Amino acid sequence: MNDAAVALAYKHCQRITRSNARNFYYGIRLLPPRKRAAMCALYAMARRIDDIGDDATSAGPAGGERAMQGLASVRASLDLLAKAAAGGTAPPPGDPVLMALAHAAHYYPLPLSALHELVEGCEWDLSGRRYASFEELVEYCRRVAGTVGRLSLAIFGSADPARAEGLADALGVALQLTNILRDIVEDRDVYGRVYLPECDLARFGVGPDLKGAKEDLIALVCFETGRAAEWYERGLPLLDLLDRRSRACTGAMAGIYWRLLAKIRLSPASVLEKRLSLTPGEKAAVAASALLSQPKHGSAAVQRKSAA
């Protein structure tokens, strides 16, 4: 590949990441240059897939059909990317995200097939899929977030790859469950999506469209935050298997979402009224603490970061 073209492609992906990864970029910028660039390429592709699904809502009745066509196009481009990576050739010209990702795949063993799982998760969103059980919801979370965790791990490297892959997947599930709780009202009102399991809704006397008494909704949210916390406990031992800068990146991203989950647990009613977030100062403090932290098993490490 032409070095100048590759550099421009990476810059394009970095601009996308800085503009849109309001939580993840605090961690990504802690990486050394090559890993940071590769993570930006990965994020830019994941963002492209996610945007296709979200943009369908604002496009009227034809939006869903166009989105499915867009996802089919992404699948085809991913197949071309995989062939290019396997053959050591450049992807078709004209797409800086594909070019950057192909270059990253040359240096890191990216499981590019995982991106097809991400596309499938987006297709589930477009179909309005509901989840009868928590186990079904976890399968969705694995597709849209666990995949990104496994792809990121290929860039980070690990002292124990076989064990780390499962932990990265679990941490991705934890982050996605936090996202679902943070966006619970927006997902329903803007996109017509309800992710929480139907069996849990019924258990707390909440209707399929999250209609019910406020106290029942609050009890439901509290219950689901406990489940999310359990997945952090499963995934956080990943930090001990990463090098210092990769650990800082992962710790910052996990710490920001853990702190967000803590806010929801402290005030579950507020998430039913507005979208909670951390301030830039809070995120920067978590990232700084992650950079300075030492390996520490379990959620206690993230709790210390999130208290900064």
Stockholm file with secondary structure:
# STOCKHOLM 1.0

chainA/1-308         MNDAAVALAYKHCQRITRSNARNFYYGIRLLPPRKRAAMCALYAMARRIDDIGDDATSAGPAGGERAMQGLASVRASLDLLAKAAAGGTAPPPGDPVLMALAHAAHYYPLPLSALHELVEGCEWDLSGRRYASFEELVEYCRRVAGTVGRLSLAIFGSADPARAEGLADALGVALQLTNILRDIVEDRDVYGRVYLPECDLARFGVGPDLKGAKEDLIALVCFETGRAAEWYERGLPLLDLLDRRSRACTGAMAGIYWRLLAKIRLSPASVLEKRLSLTPGEKAAVAASALLSQPKHGSAAVQRKSAA
#=GR chainA/1-308 SS CCHHHHHHHHHHHHHHHHHHCTTHHHHHTTSCHHHHHHHHHHHHHHHHHHHHHHHGGGGCTTHHHHHHHHHHHHHHHHHHHHHHHHHTCCCCTTCHHHHHHHHHHHHSCCCTTHHHHHHHHHHHHHTTCCCSSHHHHHHHHIIIIIHHHHHHHHHHCCSSHHHHHHHHHHHHHHHHHHHHHHTHHHHHHHHCCCCSCHHHHHHTTCCTTSCSCHHHHHHHHHHHHHHHHHHHHHHGGGGGGSCHHHHHHHHHHHHHHHHHHHHHHHCTTGGGTSCCCCCHHHHHHHHHHHHHCCCCCSTHHHHHHHTC
#=GC SS_cons         CCHHHHHHHHHHHHHHHHHHCTTHHHHHTTSCHHHHHHHHHHHHHHHHHHHHHHHGGGGCTTHHHHHHHHHHHHHHHHHHHHHHHHHTCCCCTTCHHHHHHHHHHHHSCCCTTHHHHHHHHHHHHHTTCCCSSHHHHHHHHIIIIIHHHHHHHHHHCCSSHHHHHHHHHHHHHHHHHHHHHHTHHHHHHHHCCCCSCHHHHHHTTCCTTSCSCHHHHHHHHHHHHHHHHHHHHHHGGGGGGSCHHHHHHHHHHHHHHHHHHHHHHHCTTGGGTSCCCCCHHHHHHHHHHHHHCCCCCSTHHHHHHHTC
//
